[in-house]
Amino acid sequence: MFDKVLVANRGEIAIRIMRACRDLEVKSVAVYSDADKASLYTNYADEKYPLGNPSPQQSYLNIEKIIDIAVDSKADAIHPGYGFLAENPEFGKECEKNGITLIGPSGDVINKMGDKITSKQIMKKAGVPVIEGTEKGVSDIDTATKIAEDIGYPVIVKASAGGGGIGMRTVYEEDELIRAIESTQSVAKTNFGDSTVFIEKYLEKPRHIEFQVLADEEGNVIHLADRECSIQRRHQKLLEEAPSPIMTDELREEMGESTVKAAEYIGYTSAGTIEYLYDNGNYYFLEMNTRVQVEHPITEMVTNVDIVKEQIKVASGKELSYSQNDITVKGHAIECRINAEDPFAEFAPNPGKITAYRSPGGPGIRLDSGVYANYTIPPFYDSMISKLITYGNNRNEAILRMKRALGEYIVLGVKTTIPFHKAIIRNPNFLSGDLNTHFIDDNKNKIYEEMEVVIEEDLEYVNRLKSTFMPAKKIAAISTAVGSYLNEAKKKQPK
């Protein structure tokens, strides 16, 4: 086992990794930018080292500086978390040069799976279902037009090196195709340094289902079942649950076998995720994420497997602690990503100082967070405040616990997605499990109408807090803030 692990990340995921290190009696090293000097994770670690300038390029993406700190601190491994350097094959090469283990798959695998065209070709060879589309990049408009005609509209134009939905364009007729290709090429070149694009058949309203995979250096590969991740905005997930409401034992076995087959075919090690689109009884490979994901806690809750701890153990040379027969899905878990964003302004980031903070608790509640009262959320990074997870013996119990937890959760000073999640969790289509990747758009009016109701309830709740530990001035300030937000919400209500 490692003696010391440097965590090349920040916020709640840094704390999550450090907790796993403590469970393994491994020391942890934090790195932090000037903007994160007062963050919780820097004081949770056994050691901490400054990165300086808060710009991501000069801090959390600065490979040379992070490697130097790892060497100076005598860390024998680095965990990249998710985002930043987590899927950067060059980072792995630099770690290897300096005798440091990167906790993750090989750079070669990251390269192959990071390219959407290459990964699709590989999955097809592995016998995993893929969506009909081009098998190589396209730039010639005549060729693109012929391909789109053969596939049949609508089609989607994607950046080969992209992620997070950046640059994607859906095309419903030939006249739109040229503009879509040019636009996606431009965005891809700017964001990823690679203008290669490809075309796929567009599924109108699929479900987004993913399977967690774990693999070790001995060739042992298992899956940890499914997650439903269909509730998204701009291809970014907002709420996830495990298992998927539509999953059957037969479908799980079939998709699980495809997942294991895919990981075995590419020689995968560590934790990873195969993402699928599911439509009309069929599933298709979408992409592979070669890292731990934001939504890993819900899989941990229903399988009782510590995914991050397994990652660290596998990277140290140990075999997986589980076989496939050990994995059972018990109960149901839901995760809400609580972000400092204004859902009434197209989810615009809303960084700033948290003036009041009270976290939820009680049976079946897990909160992975990196903030506290009077903490200032910096404007330089992802706006996530926390991941709120609830667990129940069944889906209904998990939903009821999420309602309770969201009702208890107070974060003021910045606008958050808490009212938005409260509205989703009450939505009839959500309650019935009628989900697809267009859920937000399809239910937009109902969600925003419900948000007015929940914000009014928040105001009542704050007024009831007068009998609690909070001083009168704080209560008045909170009441004013919530009331102001309600007035803003009514003005911004979509027509």
N, C-alpha and C positions, 0 to 999 in steps of 0.2 A: 504494500500500500504506500501511497505517496506520503511524504512528510509535510509538504506545504503546497497549496494550490493558490495561484493568483487568479482572481476573478476579473476578467477583462470586460466588465460591464458595470451597470449602475442600477440604482433604484430597487424595486421589489425583487427582480430576478437575481440581483447580486446577493440580497439577503437570503433568498431561497436556496441558492447554491451554497452559501456559507453555513446554513443550517444543516445541509447534508454533510458538509465537511465535519461539522461538530459531532454529528452522529457517528462518523467514522473515525473520530479523534485525529482529524487532519487539520493543521493550521491553515488559516485563510489570509490572503493578502488582498487589500482593496486598493484600487487606483481611482483617483477622482480629479475632475477638473475644478477650476476655481469656482464654478457655479454650483458644484456639489460638495463644497467643503463642509457644509453643515448637514449633509444628508445622514439618515439613520445608518445606512450600510457602512459608511466609513468608520463609525464607532463600534459597529458589530464585529468587524474583522479583527483578527489578531494583530495585523500590521496594516498601515496605510501609507500610500505614497502619492504625491501630487503629480498631476499631468499638466497643470498650467492652464493656458488659454481654453475657454469653454467651447470654442468651435470644435465640432466633431472631428474634422480633419486633423486638427492639432492636438486632440485629446484621445477620445475613445477609438478613433480610426488610425491613430499614429502607431503603426506597427513597430517602428524602430524604438520609440520611447517605451512602449509596453514591454518589449523584449528586454531592453536594458534594465528596467525595474525588476523583471522576473529574474534576471541573472544576478543583479545586486542583492535581491532579497533571498536568493538561493531557493526559489520556488522550483519544484521539479515537474510541475504541470500547470497548464492554464486552461480554465473553463471560460469559453466565450459567451455563454448564455444564448440569447437570441438577438438578432439585429447586429449592428456594428460589424464586428469581424467574424461573426459566427459561421458564415458560409463563404469566407474568403480563402481560397486555396493558397494564396501567397503567404498568408499568415502561418499556415501549417508548415510551409517550407522553411520559414524563418525560425519557427519553433524547433524543427528538426535539426537545423544547422547549429543551434545553440544547445542541443541536448535536452530540450524541454518537450514533454509530452503534451500535445494538444488533445483535450478531452472532446473527441468527436471523430467522425470518419476520416478516411484518407483524403488528401487534396485531389487525387485523381477522381474519386467518387463524387466529391463536391463539384468538381468541374463538369463531369458528365451530367449530373442531375440538375445543375444550375442552368444548363442550356435547355430550353423547352423543346427544341427540335431534336437534339441528341437524346434527351431523356425519353421522348416519345418513341424514337426509333428503337431504343434499348428495350423499353417495356413491350413493344410489339414483338420483338424477338424472344422476350421472356414468356410470351403467351398471355400477357395481361391486356384486357380490352382497352382500346384507345379510340378517341373520337376521330371520325373521318376528317382528313385534311391533308395539307402539304407535308412532305417528309423532308423538305429542305427549304431554306430561305427563299423568298421571292422579292424581286425588285422590278421586274419587267411587267408593265401594266397589262400587255396583251396576254401574257402567260397567266397573270393573276385573274384576269377576267374569265379565261377559259376554265381555270380551276374552280372558281366560284360557281360558274354555270354547271360544272360537273357535280359539284357537291350539292348545290341547290341553296338558294337564299332562304333565311338569313345566314350570314357567315360572320365570324369575328376575326379581326386582324389583331395580332398580338406581337409584342416585342420578344424575340427569342431569348434574350438575356434578362428579361424583365421579371417583375414580381409585384405583388400587392395591387394588381390591376392597373399599374401605371402605363398609360399610352393605349390601352385597349380601346378598340372602336368596333361597334356592332354595325353591320351593313345589311340593309334590307333590299337594296336594288343596285343595279350596275352603276348608275350615275353617281352613287356615293362612294364607290370603291376606290377611285383614284385619290380623292381627298383623304380617305381613311388611311390608305397606305402611306401617303406623304406625311400626314400628321403623326402617325405612329412611328415612322422612321425618324422624324425630327425629335420626338420625345425620347425615343430609345437611345439615340445618339447622345443627347444631352445628359440623360440620367444614368446610362449604363456604358457609354463609350462604344456601343455596338448598334448599328442601325438595322441589323437583320430582322426581318419580320416574317411571320408565317400566317397561314389562313386555316381556320377550322370551321366545321359546321357549328352553328350556334344553337344551343339548346335553349328554348324559350324560358322555361321555368323549372330548372332542375333543382334537386337538393344537393347540398355540399356535404358529403360524408367523408370522414377520414379515419384511417386506421393507424394506431400507434404501433411501432415496431421496436424491438430490442434485439441486438445481436452482439456476439462476442468474437474474440480472435480465433476461437476454436471452431467456428462455423455453426454454432448454435444460434438459431433464429426463432423468435416467437413474436406473436402479435398480442396486443393488449386490448383487442376489440375496437369498437367504433365510437365516434363522436359525431354529433350533428352540429354543423357550423353554418347553417343556411342563412341565419339572420345577420346581414351585412349591410354596410353602406359604403359605396365606392370600393367594393371588393375587400373592405376591411371588416373583420368580424366584430360584432357587438355582444353577442350572447351565444354561448355554446352549451350543449348538454350531452351527457353520456348515460345510457346508450341512446341511439337515434330512436325517435318514436315509431319509425316504420320498420325497425329491424326485427327480423325473425331469426330463429336458430339456423335455419337453412341458408338464408342470405348471409348471415355473419360468417358461417363456415366457408362459404364460397368466396366472399370478399377477403376473409382472413387468409385463405390459401393463396389467393392472388398476391396479397401483400407479402407473405413469407417468400413466395416464389420470386417476386421482384427483388427483395433484399438479398436473397441467396444468389441470384443471377449476377448482381453487381458486386458481390463480395462485401456487403455492408457490415460495418461494426458501429457500436454505440446506439443511441436513441435516435429515431427518425420517424417521419410520418409520410405515409402515402395518402394523397388526397384524390378523391374521386368525385365525379358528377354522377348523380343517379337520376334516371328519367324513364318513366314508363316501364319499370321492371328491369332496366338495364343499367349497368354502371360502367364508367369509363375513366381511365387514368387521367388525372389533371396535372399533377406535379408531385415531386417529392421534396420535402423539407428536411435537409440534412442537419438537424439541430433539435434541441428541445424547443417545444412550442409554448406560446402564452397559455394555451388551454390545457396543458398537461395535468393540472390538478384534478380536473373532473375524472380523468382516467385513473389517477391515483386513488380517488375516493371510491370508485366502484370496483377496482381490482385489488386494492390494498397493496399496491406495488409502488415503492419510492423510485420513481423514474430517474431522478437526478442522482440519487445514490448509486443506482445500477450503472449509470453512465460513468461515474468516477471509478467504480470497482472494475468495470470492463476495461477502461483505459489503463488501469494499473496492471492488467494482465490476468485478472481473475475471470472465471467462467460466470455466466449468468446464474443468478440464485434460483431461477425458476425454469421449469420446462413448460411446454404448452399445456400439458395436462393439469398443471398447477393453477392455471389462470381461469378464474370464473368471474362472471359479472354479477354483482349483487347490488340491488338497489338502484338509485338514480341520483345523478348530480347535475347541477346547473351552475354555470359561471357567467357573471356579468362583469364586463370590462368597464370599470368606472374611470372615465377620463375627464380631464379639465377641459371640457369643450362645451360650446353653446349649441344645443340641439335645435334652437330656434334660429340659428344663423348658419345653417348647413354644416354644423359640427365644427365651427371655427375654433381653433385652440384658444384657451382662455387662461394663460399662465398668470401667476400672481401669488399673493400671500394668503394662506389658509388662516382665516381669523377665528374659526371655531371648528372643532373636530371631535366627533364622538363616534366610536366604532360599534358595530353590532356584535352580538354574542348569543350564547345559548346553544342548545342541542342542535347538532347538524350544521353549524356555521364555521366556515374557514375564511380567513381574510389574509391574503398575501399583499402586504402594503409596504411602502417605503416612505410614508409621510407622517406628519404630526401637526398639532396646533402650532401656528406661527411659522410653519415651514413655508418657504417661498418656492413655488414650482417654477423652474427656469424656462425661458422661451426657446432654448436651443435644441431640445430633445423631444421625444415622444411625450404626449400629454397624459400618460396613464398615471392615475392616482393609486389604484389598487385593483386586485382581482377578488371579487366577492363570490364565494362558492358555497352552495348549500347542498346538503345530502339528505336523502330520505329513503325509506324502504321502497317507495315507488315514486313515479313522476309527480303525482298529485301532492304527496307530502313534501317533495323537494320544492315544488312551486310555492306551496303555502309557507314554507320556511324562507324562501326568497322574498316573498311579500313582507314577511315579518322583518327580515334583516334589512331590506331596503327602507322600511318604515323607521327603523331605529337609526339608520346611518345619517349623520349630520356632517356635511362638509360645506363651510361657508367662506366667503371671501373670493371664491372663484366659482364660475358657473360649471356645472358638472352634468354628466349624463344620467344621474340618479333619477330625476323625474321621467326621463325617457324610458329607462328600464322598468320603472314602476308601471308605466302605461303598457309596455309590451307584455309584461307578466300577467296583465289583466285581459289582454286582447283575446276575444273568442277563438280566433283562428290559431293563435299560439296555444291556447288551452286545449284545443282539439288535436294539436300536432300537425295542423295543415300548414306546412312550411315549404318555402323555396327561396332561392337566392334573390327574388324580387319582393320578399315579404314586406320590407319597409315601404317601398313604393306602393305596393298594392293596398297597404293598410294605413297609409300616411294620414289621411283625414281623421280616422278613428283614433290613431295614436296621439295626434296633437290635441284633439278634443279631450281625450282622457288625461293628457298632461296638465291641462288647466285644472281638472278636478283634483289631481294628486298634489299640485302645488298649493291649492286652497287647503287641502288636508294637512300639508306641511305647516302652513301658517297656524292652524289650530293646534297642531302638535307642539310647536314652539311656544305658544301661549301657555300650554299645560306645563311646560318645563319650569314655570315660576316656582313650583314647589320642590324643585330639585336643587342640586349643588350650585347651579349657575347664579351669579349675582344679577340683580335687576337690570343693571346697565347692559350687561351682555345679552340678556333676554331681549331688551328693547332693540339692541343693534341687530340681532338675528331676525326679530320680527319685521323690522324695517326692510332688511335685505330680502327676505322671502316675499314680502308684499310688493316690493319693487320689481322683483323677478316675475311675479304673477302679472303685473300690469304690462311689463314688456312682452310676456308670452302672449297675452291677448292681442296686442298690437301686431305681433309677428305670425299669428295663426294663419297657416296656408288657406287660401280660398279654393 
